Amino acid sequence: MEPKVINWCCGEHPFRLRIGEAETLDDATKDGIADLLYRLQMGRDRGSFAYSPVRTREVVDCIRLGLIGGGMDASEARKLAVRSWEEGDFGELVVLCITVLGVAMSGKEHDQPGKPEAGEATERE
């Protein structure tokens, strides 16, 4: 999976959660990244993503780990994630985290569902 370049409040940067970053974020949340994604999205039902039932640390960690997975140095990623908290809108940061987690958990390009192309083998003989 290639990093996704996202334009956000601190510029334009590549984000990606590889297995190591995903496991670290799992450990930093109560019930893992799938539950975090669900809780981030719950803000929509409350009228604004700024009212998502998530902790500040979860949002900052998701951004930080996404930047690290995208290729940024860990100390620089930490500084930028903290800066985003200080300068950005919380609702926009939640949407950023939804995007980063959604890309990480989506289907991979090499494994798309659907019918095989004509001429593709469906069984091994």
Backbone bond lengths (Angstrom), bond angles and torsions (degrees), N, CA, C in turn:
res aa  C-N    CA-C-N  psi(-1)  N-CA   C-N-CA  omega(-1)  CA-C   N-CA-C  phi
1 M - - - 1.442 - - 1.525 108.26 -
2 E 1.274 114.94 127.82 1.463 121.58 178.42 1.528 109.81 -81.95
3 P 1.330 117.66 149.82 1.467 119.61 175.38 1.529 110.70 -62.08
4 K 1.325 115.65 149.57 1.462 121.39 176.12 1.517 107.72 -101.37
5 V 1.325 116.24 121.85 1.461 120.83 178.31 1.524 108.23 -80.25
6 I 1.322 115.45 124.64 1.459 121.62 -176.18 1.522 109.21 -125.54
7 N 1.325 115.71 133.78 1.462 122.50 174.51 1.524 106.23 -91.34
8 W 1.326 115.95 117.96 1.461 120.63 -176.50 1.517 109.41 -138.43
9 C 1.320 118.01 -173.16 1.468 121.25 -171.43 1.533 114.41 -61.56
10 C 1.310 118.45 -18.66 1.473 121.43 -179.50 1.523 112.66 -109.22
11 G 1.312 117.13 17.57 1.460 120.53 177.43 1.516 112.46 120.52
12 E 1.307 114.45 -151.97 1.469 120.70 -179.36 1.525 107.19 -125.28
13 H 1.325 116.40 117.60 1.460 120.57 -174.19 1.535 110.61 -140.97
14 P 1.333 116.40 153.35 1.467 119.91 173.60 1.534 110.27 -80.02
15 F 1.319 116.21 137.45 1.463 123.68 177.93 1.526 108.67 -124.25
16 R 1.329 115.36 143.19 1.465 120.44 174.98 1.525 107.58 -165.13
17 L 1.317 116.01 141.23 1.459 121.34 171.17 1.522 107.42 -109.61
18 R 1.326 116.09 107.05 1.457 120.36 172.51 1.528 107.44 -84.15
19 I 1.300 117.68 -179.92 1.467 120.43 -176.00 1.526 112.01 -58.50
20 G 1.316 118.29 -41.29 1.468 120.47 -179.73 1.513 112.71 -64.00
21 E 1.335 116.63 -44.62 1.470 120.02 178.12 1.530 110.71 -66.70
22 A 1.324 117.40 -39.06 1.469 120.66 179.33 1.527 110.51 -64.14
23 E 1.329 117.36 -41.92 1.464 120.33 178.89 1.526 111.40 -67.00
24 T 1.311 116.99 -38.17 1.463 120.55 177.14 1.525 110.49 -63.76
25 L 1.316 116.97 -41.84 1.465 120.64 177.95 1.530 110.54 -68.53
26 D 1.335 117.40 -37.06 1.472 120.85 173.04 1.524 110.38 -54.25
27 D 1.332 115.45 -47.61 1.465 120.88 -177.72 1.523 112.34 -67.43
28 A 1.322 117.39 -26.62 1.464 121.60 -177.90 1.528 112.72 -85.44
29 T 1.331 116.71 -8.13 1.464 120.48 179.86 1.529 109.37 -114.96
30 K 1.302 116.06 160.50 1.466 120.25 -176.89 1.527 112.00 -66.27
31 D 1.333 117.25 -45.14 1.462 120.59 -172.79 1.527 113.81 -126.39
32 G 1.318 118.67 20.01 1.456 121.47 174.24 1.519 114.43 92.11
33 I 1.345 114.39 176.86 1.464 119.26 -171.23 1.527 113.46 -74.01
34 A 1.316 118.77 -28.59 1.465 119.03 177.66 1.535 109.90 -66.04
35 D 1.331 115.99 -41.49 1.461 119.63 177.00 1.526 110.91 -67.16
36 L 1.326 116.88 -38.63 1.468 120.17 177.07 1.520 110.59 -59.84
37 L 1.328 117.27 -45.63 1.464 120.55 177.85 1.523 110.73 -58.70
38 Y 1.320 117.09 -44.64 1.464 121.78 178.38 1.535 110.95 -59.00
39 R 1.334 117.02 -46.62 1.463 120.45 -178.87 1.524 111.86 -67.53
40 L 1.330 117.00 -36.13 1.469 119.86 175.94 1.528 110.41 -61.25
41 Q 1.318 116.74 -41.97 1.469 121.33 -177.99 1.522 112.72 -72.67
42 M 1.328 117.69 -21.78 1.475 120.79 -179.43 1.523 113.27 -62.50
43 G 1.325 118.36 -21.23 1.451 120.49 178.12 1.513 112.40 -59.28
44 R 1.323 116.08 -30.84 1.467 120.75 178.54 1.527 110.13 -58.48
45 D 1.348 116.75 -41.93 1.461 121.08 179.86 1.524 112.31 -69.87
46 R 1.320 116.71 -19.89 1.459 121.36 178.99 1.519 111.29 -92.24
47 G 1.325 117.36 0.94 1.457 121.35 175.76 1.511 115.29 103.03
48 S 1.342 117.31 -12.22 1.460 120.46 179.97 1.524 108.60 -166.67
49 F 1.319 116.04 141.29 1.455 119.30 177.00 1.524 111.35 -63.31
50 A 1.320 117.44 -20.27 1.464 120.39 177.40 1.527 111.69 -66.37
51 Y 1.337 117.55 -14.01 1.463 121.66 179.45 1.521 111.44 -106.14
52 S 1.306 117.42 30.23 1.461 121.33 175.88 1.520 109.94 -72.85
53 P 1.328 117.32 140.91 1.469 120.42 -179.31 1.533 111.84 -81.71
54 V 1.324 115.51 68.69 1.461 121.25 -179.77 1.525 109.10 -130.53
55 R 1.317 115.32 159.55 1.458 120.94 177.33 1.522 109.89 -88.07
56 T 1.311 115.23 151.43 1.464 121.05 176.01 1.522 110.44 -54.48
57 R 1.324 117.09 -45.57 1.462 122.20 -178.14 1.533 110.77 -58.36
58 E 1.329 118.14 -37.67 1.463 120.84 -179.59 1.525 111.05 -64.55
59 V 1.307 116.25 -42.03 1.471 120.54 179.84 1.522 110.36 -67.43
60 V 1.325 117.17 -47.44 1.464 121.12 -179.89 1.531 110.34 -63.09
61 D 1.333 117.63 -42.41 1.468 120.78 179.24 1.523 112.32 -64.96
62 C 1.321 117.18 -39.55 1.471 120.38 178.37 1.525 110.21 -61.92
63 I 1.314 116.54 -44.68 1.474 120.63 178.88 1.523 110.24 -64.58
64 R 1.328 116.66 -47.76 1.468 121.49 -178.77 1.526 111.56 -59.58
65 L 1.316 116.55 -48.04 1.467 120.08 -178.84 1.525 111.97 -69.02
66 G 1.329 117.18 -33.74 1.464 120.30 175.49 1.514 111.95 -64.21
67 L 1.329 116.63 -38.92 1.465 120.73 177.32 1.531 111.07 -67.88
68 I 1.330 116.87 -41.34 1.467 120.54 177.51 1.522 110.19 -61.64
69 G 1.326 116.72 -45.76 1.465 120.70 178.04 1.517 112.57 -62.92
70 G 1.328 116.26 -27.50 1.465 121.28 177.71 1.514 113.02 -80.21
71 G 1.343 117.22 -5.16 1.450 120.48 174.90 1.519 116.44 114.73
72 M 1.333 118.13 1.83 1.458 120.57 -178.41 1.529 110.52 -82.88
73 D 1.318 115.83 147.47 1.456 122.72 174.43 1.537 109.25 -59.26
74 A 1.341 116.76 141.79 1.461 121.64 -174.56 1.527 113.14 -59.13
75 S 1.335 118.06 -42.65 1.464 119.35 -178.67 1.526 111.23 -69.19
76 E 1.324 116.52 -36.93 1.467 120.53 177.51 1.532 110.47 -67.82
77 A 1.329 116.53 -39.49 1.468 120.83 178.31 1.521 110.81 -62.73
78 R 1.316 117.08 -40.25 1.464 121.33 178.66 1.529 110.73 -62.58
79 K 1.332 116.27 -46.35 1.463 120.66 179.21 1.522 111.38 -60.00
80 L 1.323 116.24 -43.88 1.460 120.37 -177.79 1.529 111.32 -69.03
81 A 1.326 117.39 -38.50 1.465 120.60 178.28 1.523 111.17 -64.24
82 V 1.327 116.70 -41.84 1.469 120.52 177.49 1.522 109.97 -66.80
83 R 1.328 116.88 -41.37 1.464 120.29 178.10 1.531 110.96 -60.65
84 S 1.333 116.20 -38.33 1.470 119.07 179.76 1.521 110.98 -62.90
85 W 1.321 116.60 -35.82 1.461 120.76 177.70 1.533 110.52 -65.23
86 E 1.321 115.42 -39.72 1.462 120.29 -177.48 1.523 112.55 -74.91
87 E 1.335 117.30 -33.89 1.463 121.01 -173.28 1.530 114.59 -106.59
88 G 1.318 117.04 -21.36 1.461 120.23 -173.11 1.512 113.53 -93.60
89 D 1.302 114.83 170.45 1.460 123.33 175.10 1.530 108.02 -89.03
90 F 1.326 118.03 130.75 1.456 121.31 -175.71 1.526 112.08 -58.07
91 G 1.318 117.47 -41.00 1.466 120.38 178.67 1.522 112.17 -59.85
92 E 1.329 116.73 -39.77 1.468 120.50 178.29 1.523 111.18 -68.47
93 L 1.327 117.46 -36.09 1.459 120.70 177.59 1.532 110.77 -66.69
94 V 1.323 116.23 -36.58 1.468 120.48 176.36 1.528 109.75 -63.06
95 V 1.323 117.91 -45.17 1.464 121.27 178.41 1.530 110.55 -61.73
96 L 1.329 117.11 -38.82 1.464 120.96 175.91 1.525 110.32 -59.55
97 C 1.322 117.04 -46.10 1.465 120.73 179.39 1.533 111.61 -64.22
98 I 1.315 117.30 -39.18 1.465 120.78 176.25 1.523 109.83 -58.76
99 T 1.323 116.55 -42.88 1.466 121.34 179.66 1.522 111.10 -64.58
100 V 1.332 117.20 -47.92 1.464 121.57 -178.29 1.533 110.32 -61.49
101 L 1.327 117.44 -46.57 1.459 120.72 179.65 1.523 111.81 -68.16
102 G 1.329 116.80 -39.49 1.454 120.54 179.87 1.516 112.45 -62.15
103 V 1.316 116.72 -41.93 1.468 120.98 177.93 1.530 109.89 -64.80
104 A 1.329 116.60 -41.98 1.469 120.52 -178.79 1.524 112.11 -63.86
105 M 1.324 116.95 -33.57 1.460 119.93 -175.24 1.523 113.54 -99.57
106 S 1.320 117.60 1.29 1.462 119.73 -179.15 1.523 110.72 -80.19
107 G 1.306 115.45 168.84 1.457 120.70 177.47 1.514 111.17 -61.99
108 K 1.293 116.16 149.37 1.451 121.26 -179.21 1.526 109.52 -89.39
109 E 1.335 116.10 151.84 1.462 120.83 -177.23 1.519 112.44 -58.66
110 H 1.323 117.56 -34.74 1.459 120.86 -177.63 1.525 112.82 -79.30
111 D 1.330 118.18 -5.36 1.452 121.27 -174.97 1.528 110.23 -133.79
112 Q 1.314 116.61 54.95 1.457 120.54 -178.18 1.532 110.46 -81.81
113 P 1.331 116.67 136.98 1.459 119.42 177.81 1.523 110.98 -71.65
114 G 1.294 115.30 159.99 1.453 119.69 176.98 1.506 111.51 134.38
115 K 1.299 114.17 -179.24 1.459 120.09 -179.68 1.520 109.90 -76.99
116 P 1.348 116.85 147.02 1.465 118.85 176.66 1.527 110.68 -68.03
117 E 1.314 115.70 150.46 1.462 121.28 176.69 1.529 109.12 -65.37
118 A 1.314 116.00 156.10 1.466 119.83 177.53 1.528 108.79 -57.00
119 G 1.301 116.91 134.18 1.441 121.34 178.37 1.514 113.83 90.90
120 E 1.345 118.92 -10.11 1.453 120.73 177.80 1.507 109.12 -79.43
121 A 1.285 116.09 141.01 1.469 120.85 177.78 1.523 108.58 -74.45
122 T 1.321 116.27 135.50 1.464 120.42 177.46 1.515 111.15 -101.87
123 E 1.307 117.03 -18.00 1.465 121.55 177.54 1.516 108.99 -137.25
124 R 1.316 114.01 154.09 1.462 118.65 173.71 1.520 108.00 -90.59
125 E 1.280 114.77 138.46 1.469 117.97 178.66 1.488 110.23 -102.75
